[in-house]
Amino acid sequence: MTAEPTGRGVLRVEWRPGGDRLLGVCHCGAERRADGPVEVWEWLLAHPDGHRPATGGEPGE
């Protein structure tokens, strides 16, 4: 059994089989799709500059 990391400060990068884009998920709930890992990690680590909590129509979707 693997526990899902939770709590403040958790950053996540997801890849779906069959796809070639990555999804970055910030601890604040903001999400962004990117073509490569560098782009997604730069966006995640720039918090809070460059993104806000998810409210629909996030950049990069």
Beta strands, then each sheet from edge to edge (+ up, - down):
strand 1: 12-15
strand 2: 22-25
strand 3: 31-34
sheet 1: 1+ 2- 3+
end
